Amino acid sequence: MRNQPGTIHWTSNAQGYGVVSVPLPLPFVGTFVYSSNGRINAFGLAPDQYVEKRGRRAEDIAIFNRADKKIGFTRTPSTLPLADGA
């Protein structure tokens, strides 16, 4: 399978950043698109949320809760520890 070209739109300011990819067609999957937004801290990019959409499936969303130091997911009730710098 050949890698498809894609475009990423990036914005940033003193409050944070935003990233959005242009929909990318993938064979057997459909359109793939993702976005991320968050802040910039001493470690670099500190996402608040990451959203991924593949074809007709529902969006997969990861929520980075820095106050509780956990990453939550919309497709599963599981959480993962959120280490500093992650």
LINFEN-V943516 format. One record per pair of residues at least 24 apart in sequence whose ideal C-beta (glycine too) atoms are under 8 Angstrom apart, sorted by the first residue. I is the first residue (numbers start at 1). J is the second residue. D is the distance in whole Angstrom. If there is no record, write none. Layout:
i->{I & I}
j->{J & J}
d->{D & D}
This chain:
i->{1 & 12 & 15 & 16 & 16 & 17 & 26 & 26 & 29 & 29 & 30 & 30 & 30 & 31 & 38 & 43 & 43 & 44}
j->{27 & 40 & 39 & 40 & 48 & 45 & 54 & 55 & 54 & 55 & 54 & 55 & 56 & 55 & 64 & 84 & 85 & 85}
d->{6 & 7 & 7 & 6 & 8 & 6 & 8 & 8 & 5 & 5 & 7 & 3 & 6 & 6 & 7 & 7 & 4 & 8}
